[in-house]
Amino acid sequence: MFTGIIEAVSTVTKIEKKGTECRISIKNPFGRDIKTGDSIAVDGVCLTVESFTEENISFFVSKSTLEKTIAGKYVTGSTVNLERAMAANGRFDGHIVQGHVDSCGKVAEIKKIGDGTEIKITFDRKFTDLTVPRGSVTVNGVSLTIAELDGNTFKISLIPETLKRTSFSETLKTGVEVNLEFDILGKYVTRIMRRGGNDTDFESLIEKL
């Protein structure tokens, strides 16, 4: 599990394509503080450390992941957000992030507001039931709050600290695609309601899952 609080911004150093799959290498910002088999969220995508050196971390990327996320658009030099899985004694500063990207959205508008930046992102309409104003959403691995919601477009506000600590200052441009993961809690509530969860008794609702 992740929290959407980015630990490091790094770069793709190598891409080895094998048919519809690939291996990517990313500059290692964690040194020896990782091990083979560890989960690391790369732009919000949970990937497994296949091998690593002091310089690079290597990940295998499946066909499904390449098709469903922006990983298929990486080139050597691409900037990525990195977060290691949260330790059991870690601080929960963001929200529950699984590292399972639901869909790609598209940056529709970028507007400078004082020292901050306002971003509008459009997404597939089938996910509108998973979004609420002031709710949580993960964009390229970053835990953010939906400031405004209008159909299949939501607005997020980025403070200077977020721009400084993530890849957003380099990667966010009008028209680019971003990885989106919607709030897992919203997914459970939506599933209950779609299955006729009108009970007021919590235990009865859980039984419907």
C-alpha positions, 0 to 999 in steps of 0.5 A, a space after each residue: 500500500 502507498 499513500 501518494 506522498 512522493 519520496 523522490 523524482 527520478 528519470 528513466 535510464 533504459 527501456 528494453 522492449 520485448 514484444 508487448 512487454 518491456 523492462 525499464 531501468 530508473 535511476 536509483 534514489 534509494 541506494 541500498 535501502 531497497 531489496 529485490 521484490 520490493 514494491 515501488 510506485 512509479 507514477 502511481 503504478 505499483 511495480 516490483 523491483 526485479 534487480 537493482 544497483 547503486 545506480 539503477 532499479 530495474 522493473 518488468 512491465 507487463 502488456 496490460 500495464 503498458 496499455 492501461 497507463 502512461 508507462 507505454 509512453 516513457 522514453 529514456 530521460 522521462 521524469 517519474 514520481 517514486 514512492 516505496 510501499 508504506 512501512 507498518 510504522 509509517 506516517 499516513 500523510 496522504 490517502 490509501 493508494 493501491 498502485 492500481 491505475 484505473 485509467 489515463 486522464 488528460 490535462 485539459 487546462 493549466 492556469 497559474 493562480 498566485 504562487 499555485 497552479 490550477 489543473 483541469 483533468 478530463 477522464 472516462 465518464 464511466 468513473 464519474 461515480 468514483 469522484 466527489 468534490 473534496 474527495 481524494 484522487 491520485 494523479 501520477 502517484 500524487 495524493 490530491 484533492 478534487 477542488 471542483 468537479 464538473 461531469 468527467 472533468 475535475 480541477 486540482 490545485 497544486 501548491 508550490 511545495 507539491 510542484 517542488 517535490 514532484 515531477 509536475 513542474 516538468 511533466 504537466 502540459 496541456 494535452 498530456 496523459 496522466 495516470 489516475 487512481 480513484 479512491 478505494 473507499 469510494 469504490 467499495 461504497 459504489 459497489 454496495 450501492 449498485 447492489 442495492 445497499 439500502 440497509 442502515 445496518 453496517 453489517 448488512 451492507 458488508 455482507 453484500 460485498 
